[in-house]
């Protein structure tokens, strides 16, 4: 007589009969449901967490690359006779033109940077002023095309552009006047006096990152040179490249184009520690949630052990009828695997739904909690992000199914090795 192939139809029929059996018939339907719900919730939590993790990384890297230079070019530090360090670029225009011509560089712009005090109607705030030409500001992606905006960036030459956090802190709107006070003002016979300037707010932007929206003020380049006593010089050259992830490959070409007597600083240099911390947090979170999935799959073991005990008489009868050890093992393996597959599928569906509809879900939670659940000043971005990545979903599915299949093997082997004589002795 021919031996039936592995995972034949009758093995699935027996396994399905055991799974849907009522407790009065010796089934373990309650444990089946507990195992199913545990795996479903664990996989859902894993996918939702991975989606939020990917969203955080995407948003942070996106704002870093969209509102900051990919490469900054500085002059070498020179120490004056009075002991003051000076790294201003005097020939910034030809350097910017030469760097802009490097293959892979999209744009290069000279800028002025300074820290000042901003005031409006009795309110004060420390801000960072960036002096930049209007056509160069229009090339900064998240400033030219932010999450929210007020005013017209085309009128930048008539005033200043400020972040939404600065506007909120000082109570400013488009058309209002902001006063900037710099301690490094005009030099007189009696010392350096503070410089005070009033500028019209012509554009308000929100890029979605608190540490940018809360402190940044853009000023026309020529006006910034006059305001910060930088006549004829620039503080740095901001460079935007075509592929920010491969920025290190452009360091040497940019250095050569700039003349070699400069210092290069990339976005990975400035944000590398932060990105490494994010990666470490991602790995730790995945390990913790993997343990949660493992605990959920252990319910399958409990259910199968009870099922094997309740079905010992059936196992003995099937073995005496000629069912092989392999067939018995596959029957119970299918029982455990079906629970794992069904729980994983339901968890994937719920986890993806959570990531897709995270905004209304979070708004409901925020409403129930009375607001204030999300503080952008602590988390640096304006809302909770979530981004579904195929790699994350597949890793969650592989982890859940792998653990479900692995923990099923031991009780299935125990059932297969059961002595049919012992199983039927007291029947």
C-alpha positions as CSV (number, residue, x, y, z in Angstrom):
1,X,0.0,0.0,0.0
2,X,1.3,3.4,-1.0
3,X,2.3,5.8,1.8
4,X,0.3,9.0,1.7
5,X,2.4,12.1,1.1
6,X,3.2,14.6,3.9
7,X,0.4,17.1,4.7
8,X,-2.3,15.1,3.0
9,X,-5.9,16.3,3.0
10,X,-6.9,13.9,5.8
11,X,-4.3,15.4,8.1
12,X,-5.8,18.9,7.6
13,X,-9.3,17.5,8.2
14,X,-8.3,15.9,11.5
15,X,-6.5,19.0,12.6
16,X,-9.4,21.2,11.7
17,X,-11.8,18.8,13.6
18,X,-9.6,19.1,16.7
19,X,-9.4,22.9,16.5
20,X,-13.1,23.5,16.4
21,X,-14.1,20.8,18.9
22,X,-16.1,21.9,21.9
23,X,-14.6,21.3,25.4
24,X,-17.3,18.7,26.1
25,X,-15.8,16.7,23.2
26,X,-12.3,17.0,24.5
27,X,-11.4,20.1,22.5
28,X,-9.5,23.2,23.7
29,X,-11.4,25.9,21.9
30,X,-10.9,28.4,24.8
31,X,-7.2,27.9,24.7
32,X,-7.3,28.2,20.9
33,X,-8.9,31.6,21.2
34,X,-6.5,32.7,23.9
35,X,-3.6,31.8,21.7
36,X,-5.1,33.4,18.7
37,X,-5.8,36.7,20.5
38,X,-2.4,36.8,22.1
39,X,-0.5,36.4,18.8
40,X,-2.8,38.9,17.1
41,X,-2.3,41.6,19.7
42,X,1.5,40.9,19.9
43,X,1.9,41.2,16.1
44,X,-0.3,44.2,16.0
45,X,1.8,45.9,18.7
46,X,5.0,45.0,16.9
47,X,3.9,46.3,13.5
48,X,2.5,49.5,15.0
49,X,5.7,50.1,16.9
50,X,7.8,49.5,13.9
51,X,5.6,51.8,11.8
52,X,5.9,54.6,14.4
53,X,9.7,54.0,14.7
54,X,10.1,54.2,10.9
55,X,7.9,57.3,10.9
56,X,10.1,59.0,13.5
57,X,13.2,58.3,11.5
58,X,11.7,59.4,8.3
59,X,10.4,62.6,9.7
60,X,13.6,63.5,11.6
61,X,15.9,62.7,8.6
62,X,13.5,64.4,6.3
63,X,13.5,67.7,8.3
64,X,17.3,67.4,8.7
65,X,17.8,67.1,5.0
66,X,14.9,69.4,4.0
67,X,15.7,72.4,6.2
68,X,19.5,72.1,6.8
69,X,22.5,72.0,4.5
70,X,23.9,68.6,3.5
71,X,27.4,70.0,3.5
72,X,28.7,73.1,5.2
73,X,31.9,74.7,4.0
74,X,33.8,76.9,6.5
75,X,37.1,78.7,6.3
76,X,40.0,77.5,8.4
77,X,40.1,79.1,11.8
78,X,42.4,82.1,12.1
79,X,43.4,83.7,15.4
80,X,43.8,87.4,15.4
81,X,46.4,89.4,17.4
82,X,43.7,90.0,20.0
83,X,43.1,86.3,20.4
84,X,39.7,86.3,18.6
85,X,39.0,83.2,16.4
86,X,37.9,84.2,12.9
87,X,36.7,81.8,10.2
88,X,34.8,84.1,7.9
89,X,34.9,83.5,4.1
90,X,36.1,86.5,2.2
91,X,36.0,85.0,-1.3
92,X,32.6,83.3,-0.8
93,X,31.2,84.0,-4.2
94,X,33.8,82.1,-6.3
95,X,33.9,79.3,-3.8
96,X,30.1,78.9,-3.9
97,X,30.2,78.9,-7.7
98,X,33.0,76.3,-7.8
99,X,31.3,74.0,-5.4
100,X,28.0,74.3,-7.2
101,X,29.7,73.0,-10.3
102,X,30.8,69.7,-8.6
103,X,28.9,66.7,-10.1
104,X,26.3,65.6,-7.6
105,X,25.9,69.1,-6.0
106,X,22.5,70.6,-6.6
107,X,23.0,74.1,-5.0
108,X,25.5,76.1,-3.0
109,X,24.7,79.3,-1.2
110,X,26.7,81.7,1.1
111,X,25.0,82.4,4.5
112,X,25.4,84.5,7.6
113,X,24.5,83.1,11.0
114,X,24.0,84.9,14.3
115,X,22.3,84.5,17.7
116,X,20.1,87.4,18.7
117,X,17.2,88.4,20.9
118,X,13.8,88.9,19.3
119,X,11.1,91.1,20.9
120,X,7.5,92.0,20.1
121,X,5.1,93.9,22.4
122,X,7.0,92.9,25.5
123,X,7.6,89.3,24.6
124,X,11.2,88.1,24.2
125,X,12.8,85.0,22.7
126,X,16.3,83.9,21.6
127,X,16.4,83.1,17.9
128,X,19.0,82.1,15.3
129,X,19.2,84.5,12.4
130,X,20.3,83.1,9.0
131,X,21.2,85.6,6.3
132,X,20.5,84.2,2.9
133,X,19.6,85.5,-0.5
134,X,16.0,85.2,-1.6
135,X,16.7,82.9,-4.5
136,X,18.7,80.6,-2.2
137,X,16.0,80.5,0.4
138,X,13.5,79.4,-2.3
139,X,15.8,76.4,-2.8
140,X,15.5,75.2,0.8
141,X,12.8,72.5,0.4
142,X,10.9,72.6,3.7
143,X,11.0,76.4,4.0
144,X,9.7,77.0,0.4
145,X,7.2,74.1,0.7
146,X,6.5,73.7,4.5
147,X,3.7,71.9,6.3
148,X,1.9,75.2,6.9
149,X,2.7,78.7,5.7
150,X,1.5,82.3,5.9
151,X,2.5,85.2,3.8
152,X,4.5,85.2,0.6
153,X,8.1,84.0,0.3
154,X,8.4,86.1,-2.8
155,X,8.4,89.2,-0.6
156,X,11.4,88.0,1.4
157,X,13.5,90.9,0.2
158,X,11.1,93.3,2.1
159,X,11.4,91.7,5.5
160,X,12.2,88.5,7.3
161,X,10.8,84.9,7.3
162,X,10.2,83.3,10.7
163,X,9.3,79.9,12.0
164,X,5.8,79.2,13.4
165,X,7.2,78.6,16.9
166,X,8.8,82.1,16.9
167,X,5.6,83.6,15.7
168,X,3.6,81.8,18.4
169,X,6.1,82.7,21.1
170,X,6.1,86.4,20.3
171,X,2.5,86.6,19.1
172,X,3.5,87.6,15.6
173,X,1.6,87.5,12.3
174,X,2.3,88.4,8.7
175,X,2.7,92.2,8.5
176,X,3.8,92.6,12.1
177,X,7.2,94.1,13.0
178,X,9.8,92.1,14.9
179,X,12.7,93.7,16.6
180,X,16.1,92.0,16.6
181,X,18.7,92.9,19.2
182,X,22.3,91.9,18.7
183,X,25.0,92.4,21.3
184,X,27.6,92.6,18.6
185,X,26.5,96.0,17.2
186,X,28.3,99.2,16.1
187,X,31.8,99.8,17.4
188,X,32.2,103.2,19.0
189,X,34.8,105.0,21.0
190,X,33.1,103.8,24.1
191,X,32.9,100.1,23.0
192,X,30.5,98.0,21.1
193,X,26.9,99.0,21.4
194,X,23.9,96.6,20.8
195,X,22.4,96.8,17.4
196,X,18.6,97.0,17.2
197,X,16.7,96.5,13.9
198,X,13.0,96.3,13.2
199,X,11.8,94.1,10.3
200,X,8.5,93.3,8.8
201,X,7.4,89.6,9.0
202,X,6.5,88.7,5.4
203,X,6.5,84.9,5.7
204,X,5.8,82.3,8.4
205,X,6.7,78.7,7.9
206,X,6.2,75.4,9.8
207,X,8.5,72.5,8.8
208,X,7.2,70.3,11.6
209,X,10.3,70.2,13.7
210,X,10.3,72.2,16.9
211,X,14.0,73.0,17.1
212,X,13.7,74.7,13.7
213,X,10.3,76.3,13.9
214,X,11.0,77.7,17.4
215,X,14.3,79.4,16.7
216,X,14.8,80.1,13.1
217,X,14.6,83.6,11.4
218,X,15.7,84.1,7.8
219,X,17.0,87.6,6.8
220,X,18.1,88.8,3.3
221,X,21.8,88.2,2.9
222,X,22.9,91.8,2.3
223,X,20.9,93.0,5.3
224,X,22.4,90.3,7.5
225,X,25.9,91.3,6.4
226,X,25.2,94.9,7.5
227,X,23.4,93.8,10.7
228,X,26.1,91.4,11.9
229,X,29.1,93.5,10.7
230,X,30.0,91.0,8.0
231,X,30.5,93.4,5.2
232,X,32.0,91.6,2.2
233,X,32.2,88.2,3.9
234,X,30.1,85.1,4.7
235,X,30.1,82.7,7.6
236,X,29.8,79.5,5.6
237,X,28.7,78.0,2.3
238,X,25.6,75.8,2.5
239,X,25.6,72.9,0.0
240,X,22.6,70.8,-1.1
241,X,23.5,67.5,-2.8
242,X,21.5,65.2,-5.0
243,X,21.9,62.1,-2.9
244,X,22.3,63.0,0.8
245,X,22.8,59.3,1.9
246,X,26.1,59.3,-0.2
247,X,27.3,62.6,1.0
248,X,30.7,61.3,2.2
249,X,31.6,60.5,-1.5
250,X,31.4,64.2,-2.2
251,X,33.6,65.5,0.6
252,X,36.9,65.3,-1.4
253,X,35.5,66.8,-4.6
254,X,33.9,69.7,-2.7
255,X,37.1,70.2,-0.8
256,X,39.1,70.4,-4.0
257,X,36.6,72.8,-5.6
258,X,36.7,75.1,-2.6
259,X,40.4,75.3,-2.8
260,X,41.4,73.0,0.0
261,X,42.0,75.6,2.6
262,X,38.5,75.1,4.1
263,X,36.7,72.8,6.6
264,X,33.9,70.4,5.5
265,X,31.1,69.4,7.9
266,X,28.3,67.1,6.6
267,X,24.8,66.5,7.9
268,X,25.9,63.1,9.1
269,X,28.7,64.7,11.2
270,X,26.2,67.0,12.9
271,X,23.4,64.4,13.4
272,X,25.4,61.2,13.5
273,X,25.1,60.6,17.2
274,X,21.4,61.3,17.1
275,X,20.9,58.8,14.3
276,X,22.9,56.2,16.1
277,X,20.8,56.7,19.2
278,X,17.7,56.2,17.1
279,X,19.1,53.0,15.6
280,X,20.0,51.6,19.0
281,X,16.5,52.4,20.3
282,X,15.0,50.7,17.3
283,X,17.0,47.5,17.9
284,X,16.2,47.4,21.6
285,X,12.5,48.0,20.9
286,X,12.4,45.2,18.4
287,X,14.0,42.8,20.9
288,X,11.5,43.7,23.6
289,X,8.6,43.3,21.3
290,X,10.0,40.0,20.0
291,X,9.9,38.7,23.5
292,X,6.3,39.8,23.7
293,X,5.5,37.7,20.5
294,X,7.4,34.8,22.0
295,X,5.3,34.9,25.2
296,X,2.1,35.0,23.0
297,X,3.2,32.0,21.0
298,X,3.9,30.0,24.2
299,X,0.1,29.9,24.6
300,X,0.1,27.5,21.6
301,X,2.3,25.1,23.6
302,X,-0.2,25.1,26.5
303,X,-3.1,24.6,24.2
304,X,-1.4,21.7,22.3
305,X,-0.3,20.0,25.5
306,X,-3.9,20.0,26.7
307,X,-5.1,18.9,23.2
308,X,-2.7,16.0,23.1
309,X,-3.8,14.9,26.6
310,X,-7.5,15.1,25.7
311,X,-7.0,13.3,22.4
312,X,-4.8,10.5,23.7
313,X,-7.5,7.9,23.0
314,X,-7.9,9.2,19.5
315,X,-4.2,9.1,18.9
316,X,-4.1,5.5,20.0
317,X,-7.0,4.5,17.7
318,X,-5.4,6.3,14.8
319,X,-2.1,4.6,15.4
320,X,-3.7,1.2,15.5
321,X,-5.5,1.9,12.3
322,X,-2.1,2.5,10.6
323,X,-1.5,6.2,11.0
324,X,2.3,6.8,11.1
325,X,4.2,8.8,13.7
326,X,4.9,11.4,11.0
327,X,1.2,11.8,10.3
328,X,0.3,12.2,13.9
329,X,3.0,14.8,14.3
330,X,1.9,16.7,11.3
331,X,-1.7,16.8,12.5
332,X,-0.8,18.5,15.7
333,X,1.8,20.6,14.0
334,X,-1.0,21.9,11.7
335,X,-3.2,22.6,14.8
336,X,-0.5,24.9,16.3
337,X,0.5,26.4,12.9
338,X,-3.0,27.3,12.0
339,X,-3.4,29.3,15.2
340,X,-0.1,31.1,14.5
341,X,-1.0,31.9,10.9
342,X,-4.5,33.1,11.7
343,X,-3.2,35.2,14.6
344,X,-0.4,36.7,12.5
345,X,-2.7,37.5,9.7
346,X,-5.2,39.3,12.0
347,X,-2.3,41.1,13.8
348,X,-0.9,42.3,10.4
349,X,-4.3,43.6,9.4
350,X,-4.9,45.5,12.7
351,X,-1.3,46.8,12.9
352,X,-1.4,48.1,9.3
353,X,-4.8,49.7,10.0
354,X,-3.4,51.4,13.1
355,X,-0.5,52.8,11.2
356,X,-2.8,54.0,8.3
357,X,-5.4,55.6,10.6
358,X,-3.0,56.7,13.4
359,X,-4.1,60.4,13.2
360,X,-7.8,59.9,14.0
361,X,-6.9,57.3,16.6
362,X,-4.4,59.6,18.3
363,X,-6.8,62.5,18.1
364,X,-9.4,60.4,19.9
365,X,-6.8,59.5,22.6
366,X,-5.8,63.1,22.9
367,X,-9.5,64.2,23.2
368,X,-10.2,61.5,25.9
369,X,-7.1,62.6,27.9
370,X,-8.1,66.2,27.7
371,X,-5.3,67.3,25.3
372,X,-1.6,67.9,25.9
373,X,-0.7,64.2,25.2
374,X,1.8,65.3,22.6
375,X,4.3,68.0,23.4
376,X,6.3,69.1,20.3
377,X,8.9,70.9,22.4
378,X,9.9,67.5,23.9
379,X,9.5,65.3,20.9
380,X,10.7,67.9,18.4
381,X,8.1,67.1,15.7
382,X,4.6,68.5,15.5
383,X,2.6,65.2,15.3
384,X,3.0,61.5,15.9
385,X,4.3,60.0,12.7
386,X,3.8,56.4,11.3
387,X,5.2,55.0,8.1
388,X,4.5,51.4,7.0
389,X,7.6,49.8,5.5
390,X,7.3,46.4,3.7
391,X,10.6,45.3,5.4
392,X,9.1,45.9,8.9
393,X,5.9,44.1,8.1
394,X,7.8,41.1,6.6
395,X,10.1,41.0,9.6
396,X,7.1,40.9,12.0
397,X,5.4,38.2,10.0
398,X,8.6,36.1,9.8
399,X,9.2,36.4,13.5
400,X,5.6,35.5,14.5
401,X,5.4,32.5,12.0
402,X,8.9,31.3,12.9
403,X,8.2,31.3,16.6
404,X,4.7,29.7,16.1
405,X,6.1,26.9,14.0
406,X,9.1,26.4,16.4
407,X,7.1,26.1,19.6
408,X,4.6,23.7,17.9
409,X,7.2,21.0,17.2
410,X,7.8,19.8,20.8
411,X,4.2,19.0,21.7
412,X,3.6,17.6,18.2
413,X,6.6,15.2,18.6
414,X,5.2,14.2,22.0
415,X,1.9,13.2,20.5
416,X,3.6,11.3,17.7
417,X,5.7,9.2,20.1
418,X,2.8,8.3,22.3
419,X,2.5,4.5,22.8
420,X,-0.9,3.5,21.4
421,X,-1.1,0.6,23.9
422,X,-0.6,3.0,26.8
423,X,-3.1,5.4,25.3
424,X,-5.8,2.7,25.1
425,X,-5.0,0.8,28.3
426,X,-7.6,2.5,30.5
427,X,-10.2,3.1,27.7
